[in-house]
Amino acid sequence: MTTHFLETITGLTTSVGIGRTLSDCMTVAAMFDNTCDITSGAVDLTNHTGSEMSCTGQMMCPLGDGSVLYTEDSPCTFTRKLCVTCTEESDEVYIRA
């Protein structure tokens, strides 16, 4: 079952009592496996180095052409970039991924 991102965040924030402050937004942003310093603000992912990932097993590797069995000798390797940040502008708090 696939759940829409906003449904997930709404359910999560409701269950843990998170509101709409910048501090609350930072709490949600910290729940992600970020590859940046979330306190630094928005990051240009074009120039962001990200994190090198290496996976094994049956999967579709990013930029792959189908499902392949990746082994320890020949893993799926790629650069993962994720930076969820928060900003406050004119009394409104924004989250950016």
C-alpha positions as CSV (number, residue, x, y, z in Angstrom):
1,M,0.0,0.0,0.0
2,T,1.3,3.4,-1.0
3,T,0.5,6.4,1.2
4,H,0.8,10.0,0.0
5,F,3.6,12.0,1.6
6,L,1.2,14.6,3.1
7,E,-1.0,12.0,4.6
8,T,2.0,10.4,6.3
9,I,3.3,13.7,7.7
10,T,-0.2,14.8,8.8
11,G,-0.7,11.5,10.6
12,L,2.8,11.6,12.1
13,T,2.6,15.2,13.3
14,T,-0.9,14.7,14.7
15,S,0.1,11.6,16.6
16,V,3.1,13.2,18.2
17,G,1.6,16.6,18.8
18,I,3.6,18.7,16.4
19,G,2.3,22.1,15.5
20,R,3.3,24.7,13.0
21,T,6.3,26.4,14.5
22,L,9.8,26.5,13.0
23,S,11.0,24.2,15.9
24,D,8.2,21.7,15.1
25,C,9.2,21.8,11.4
26,M,12.8,21.1,12.4
27,T,11.6,18.1,14.5
28,V,9.9,16.6,11.4
29,A,12.9,17.4,9.1
30,A,15.2,15.6,11.5
31,M,13.1,12.4,11.1
32,F,14.5,12.0,7.6
33,D,17.8,10.3,6.8
34,N,19.2,13.6,5.5
35,T,22.6,13.9,3.7
36,C,23.0,17.6,4.7
37,D,23.0,19.7,7.8
38,I,19.3,20.6,8.1
39,T,20.1,23.7,10.2
40,S,21.9,25.3,7.2
41,G,18.8,26.0,5.2
42,A,18.0,25.0,1.7
43,V,20.7,23.2,-0.2
44,D,21.4,23.2,-4.0
45,L,21.4,19.4,-4.6
46,T,23.2,20.0,-7.9
47,N,26.4,20.9,-6.0
48,H,25.6,18.7,-2.9
49,T,27.9,15.7,-2.6
50,G,25.3,13.4,-1.0
51,S,26.1,10.0,0.5
52,E,27.5,7.0,-1.4
53,M,25.2,4.0,-1.1
54,S,26.0,0.4,-1.9
55,C,23.2,-2.3,-1.9
56,T,23.0,-6.0,-2.6
57,G,20.1,-8.2,-3.5
58,Q,17.4,-8.3,-6.1
59,M,16.4,-4.7,-6.9
60,M,16.2,-1.9,-9.4
61,C,19.3,0.2,-9.0
62,P,18.9,4.0,-9.8
63,L,19.6,4.6,-13.4
64,G,19.4,0.8,-14.0
65,D,17.3,-0.8,-16.7
66,G,15.5,-3.5,-14.7
67,S,15.6,-5.8,-11.7
68,V,19.0,-7.3,-11.3
69,L,20.6,-9.4,-8.6
70,Y,23.4,-7.4,-7.0
71,T,26.1,-9.2,-5.1
72,E,28.9,-8.3,-2.7
73,D,31.3,-8.5,-5.6
74,S,29.1,-6.4,-7.9
75,P,26.8,-4.2,-5.7
76,C,24.4,-1.5,-6.8
77,T,26.2,1.8,-6.0
78,F,24.8,5.3,-6.3
79,T,24.8,8.7,-4.7
80,R,21.8,9.4,-2.5
81,K,20.9,13.1,-1.9
82,L,18.1,14.1,0.5
83,C,17.9,17.4,2.4
84,V,14.7,18.3,4.2
85,T,14.9,21.9,5.6
86,C,12.6,24.4,7.2
87,T,12.3,28.2,6.8
88,E,10.1,30.8,8.3
89,E,9.0,33.7,6.1
90,S,6.3,36.3,7.0
91,D,5.1,34.3,10.0
92,E,4.7,31.2,7.8
93,V,6.8,28.0,8.2
94,Y,7.8,26.0,5.1
95,I,9.3,22.6,4.8
96,R,11.4,21.8,1.7
97,A,12.7,18.5,0.4
